[in-house]
Structure formats: C-alpha cells, structure tokens
Amino acid sequence: MMTNTQNATICDVAVIGAGPAGLMAAISAARGGARVRVFEKLPAAGRKLLASGGGHCNAANTASAASFMAAFGRQGRFMEPVLRELPLDRLVQFFDSIGVRLVADGDGRYMPETQSAKDVLDALLLEANAAGVTVSCGDSVRRLDIRDGRVAGIFHSTDTHTAARAVILATGGRGYPDLGGGTSGYDLARQAGHSIREPLPALTGVQTHEGWPGTLAGIVVDPAEVRLEGRARFAVRSGALLFTHHGVSGPAVIDLAGDVAELIEKGRAATLRISLLPGRVAADILEEWARLRLTDGSRRLRSWLKDLFPVALADRLLMCADIPADTMFAYLTAPGAKALAGLLTETMLHVRETDGFDRAMVTRGGIVLRDVEPRSLESRLVGGLFFCGEALDLDGPCGGYNLQW
C-alpha cells in the first residue's frame, strides 16, 4: 500500500536505468504517446555506455539473427521475437535517424563513424528530450509499488512516490560498480517474485596460479587461441591475448570468463590451454627445427622466437622450457625442443579467479527468463512490469552482441 505521497508525481511509464536499454525503451514509449520518466541512480546517464568498446562503442554486430542468438548459448532463442521486432537493419536505421551513422569494421562490429561512444549517448539523450522524456539523475528507485498483481508506481529517493501504469526495469548487471553496476535491479525483481540466477562476472580477465604471466604485463600476442578445458560453450576463442599483472586478458580470454566463473563457483578447476601459434601443432614445429638444425645450426633459437614474439616473451618461453638463452639449433636437445614446442602450442594456465565485477563488462546470470514473456519482455508474475537489457539472464561474447541486445 502506498504510504507517504506528499511529493507524489505521475507518469505513464517509469524506466529504471538511463543506460542504452533504458533510453531506447523510454524513446520508444514516448514516441508512442506515453508520458515517460527515467530514473538513474548515478549523477549522469550512460556512464557504462561511455566506456564501451574502449570509448568507441561497439554498438552492434553484423551477425545474422540466427548466429546472433547462437552466440548467447542455449537461451539465445528467447531473443527471437525481439530481434524480429527490431532487426539489425532497423537498428542501424534508427541510429542514422538520430544522427549517428554506424559502420561495420572488419571484425563484424558496428561502431559509430566518429568512433565516439559519447556521440551515441548524446544522440540518445537528445532524442529522449525531443520525445518529451524526463530523465532524473541521482534518483535511486528503492522499491516497486505493486497492487493487486500489477505495478502502480515506484518509491524513489527524490520524490516519495511516482505513480505509473508501467515500469521498465533496465538496471543492467553488476559489472563496473563505479559506472552503475550493482544489485538494485535484482532486488526489485525479487520484490515482484522473480527468481535470480546468481550473477557472475563475464567479459573480464582472469588471474592465474602461475606467476610468470605477470612478468610480461602489457605484452600482446595476436592472434592466439585459448581453450577452456571442460566446457563446450565458447570453449575455444581466437584473438588477441594480453598478459596482465596477475594473469591474462584480451578478446581471446574474456569471452571465456563467464564460463570460468561458473566453474570456480562450482568448485571445479578452470584451466586454459593456450596456443601462441594458432593453426600449428608441436610436431610441425619440431620438424621445422630439425631442418634448421641441419641447414642453419648456428642460428640461435632466441632469434627464431624474436621473429614471432616480443623479446621478453621469447626469453620467458626459453626460461620456462629450461633452455639457455644463447642455445643454437645445433645444440637444441630433444627434451628442450619438446618442452618449448609444447609451450608454443599448448601452454597450460590454471585460473585462480576472474578479475571480478570491478572489471567485468558483462554479467552472467540475472533475472530468470522463464517468468518473462519473450514477445513483450513483460513479467508473467506482475502486470505492467517489463525488463530489458543486461538485467536479464542473457550474456554474449564481446564484439557488440551485448550492447545490441
């Protein structure tokens, strides 16, 4: 029951969260004639959007609808009605209509032509304003007002109560708390009776038990291939591998982080098998070295490695294989050759933990889908309550998938 309504206001649609999902929902509702008010707990809208794609904004992916859904795993089919309602071409047209031209790069990502996430956010805010949307920043929603199985409004920090015929929860996930990540959306969904799949960090780096990657912090191998042992979903990824102070990151790693987090949560080992030379196997490398032993025996193995990798990585590989840095091919022993070829094609790293929510671009888990109607994203438990974006239990790989969703 509504309590203190001294500062009560009224709107047709209350949107919780002023990220890309919330702003798109607000614009759509306002264009349909609704009085819309957006509530954002941070002092400004779209903080996480500004950081997306390294500030460039991976706005979407060129994948077909079928490939797009497959990238999200076994629950991806839930998206089908939404993707049919707003297919990729219409999404690109929408942004073009508000002054943001999206262009596809060679990796299948749609990004603003200006390479600026700020331009995307500014355009969304301008369009929301033009449509008559009110955006209230620094205004946290504390609980839902639910009466007789329907939402009647929200209780929030600046005004005691806002009455609304519909509430759209677009609060995002737990990643990057400084940019707005948190649990408030899950708490509101629980109040409405929804179940939450335990949120876990995804699209983030991992920390390893092995300390040697930390000695190579900042070095990039591109491309590399990374396999997560024991998992099928996104089990193998290719791309840049970045050594960090505590382990590894980069596109080849972060797509596996959600699966790593699940394994660790279940108390299981998470092991990465890394190929620094994708497409090559140890036997082929050993064959090449055997030829060099005969044809260029005075060449140093370190020189061969330096043609492929930064010198610090070359030296570390030799050290891990217990091969002296000045070893010539003529004096390369069979055990040393086997050890080094193994490191090049199947370096094993044992994960201690992920980099956590502080650096997670996406959250795995969230509002369980079974109680959400896929055609409208309306709650099946409480009338007039809708969900969109990362708050739902759907997460995909990097490259624009999550922002498009």
Secondary structure, 3 states (H helix, E strand, C coil): CCCCCCCCEECCEEEECCCHHHHHHHHHHHHCCCCEEEEECCCCCCHHHHHHHHHCCCCEECCCHHHHHHHCHHHHHHHHHHHHHCCHHHHHHHHHHCCCCEEECCCCEEEECCCCHHHHHHHHHHHHHHCCCEEEECCCEEEEEEECCEEEEEEECCCCEEECCEEEECCCCCCCHHHCCCCHHHHHHHHCCCCEEEEEEECCCEEECCCHHHHHCCCEEEEEEEEECCCCCCCEEEEEEEECCCEEECHHHHCCHHHHHHHHHCCCCCEEEEECCCCCCHHHHHHHHHHHHHHCCCCEHHHHHHCCCCHHHHHHHHHHCCCCCCCEHHHCCHHHHHHHHHHHHHEEEEEEEECCHHHCCEEEEEECHHHEECCCCEECCCECEEECHHHECCCCCCCCHHHHC
